[in-house]
Amino acid sequence: MTEDLRVYLPVKELRFEGKSSGFECYFIPAPTGLRPDSYDPARRFLQDLVAYFTVRIGCGHESFIHIGQTREETSIRLFADNARKWIPETGLGVWPHHPAPRMWKMEDMEEIDTDSVVQPLLHSVFRVTGDANARLDAMTTMIGTGFGLQLISRVESAVLLRDLSDLFLSFIQDRVFRIFPWYVPLFEKTVLTEPMESLASDAMRGITLYIRESPEDGGILIVSAEPLIEVFAQMGYKQVENGPALQWKLGD
């Protein structure tokens, strides 16, 4: 058996980042590409958190995979190896704080800086259409790849996705980007301004809990429409003393 030479660095810190337009924001620092067992504390925490909202409260869970710009072969192979049981369906991810997606024009090409990273036109996101176990399996399997995106909602999934589609189709004008069966918001820390931009806050309207692995930020972003401090306590996670900042330890 080949030894895994990737770095082992346990991901076990959760911190409160503040509030934005009434939504609580949390962050788990989690660089991508570590040895897979590095993410076990975060994996258990997210399993517990999703289970709290789905099993105890009765929320629905939608699991997505956003491959983004990465060309990391191990992570893409992991997705491909599990695609048969996850049954992925392609939709579109939309950044609420960026201009609406559209095809490039000639003037866009002329303005490209040769030293800059060209942003992709299309942010394909794959919805896991398998059963509840498949959705949870996709989340836990892909942790650490930077691909995972979870929507937890008290609203029925079909209604939530329809409302998000209506919202983003009022924003997107280019016909090429108006053909997808559903649309989901892509958040990073820069979205969480105070006050949050209207499109971003509108996208959160039916979402109780938003969880996204954010390679842009180097970790896992959690945005909640409901207070979570008491939830963490009920889940057995203890707050640690670290000055004025609120932090929790996710493992021993």
Secondary structure as GFF3:
##gff-version 3
##sequence-region A 1 252
A	DSSP	beta_strand	13	20	.	.	.	ID=ss1
A	DSSP	beta_strand	23	29	.	.	.	ID=ss2
A	DSSP	three_ten_helix	36	39	.	.	.	ID=ss3
A	DSSP	alpha_helix	40	51	.	.	.	ID=ss4
A	DSSP	pi_helix	52	56	.	.	.	ID=ss5
A	DSSP	beta_strand	60	66	.	.	.	ID=ss6
A	DSSP	alpha_helix	73	86	.	.	.	ID=ss7
A	DSSP	beta_strand	88	94	.	.	.	ID=ss8
A	DSSP	alpha_helix	106	110	.	.	.	ID=ss9
A	DSSP	beta_strand	124	128	.	.	.	ID=ss10
A	DSSP	alpha_helix	132	142	.	.	.	ID=ss11
A	DSSP	beta_strand	148	153	.	.	.	ID=ss12
A	DSSP	alpha_helix	157	169	.	.	.	ID=ss13
A	DSSP	three_ten_helix	175	177	.	.	.	ID=ss14
A	DSSP	beta_strand	183	185	.	.	.	ID=ss15
A	DSSP	three_ten_helix	189	191	.	.	.	ID=ss16
A	DSSP	alpha_helix	198	203	.	.	.	ID=ss17
A	DSSP	beta_strand	209	214	.	.	.	ID=ss18
A	DSSP	beta_strand	219	224	.	.	.	ID=ss19
A	DSSP	alpha_helix	229	234	.	.	.	ID=ss20
A	DSSP	beta_strand	239	240	.	.	.	ID=ss21
A	DSSP	beta_strand	247	249	.	.	.	ID=ss22
###
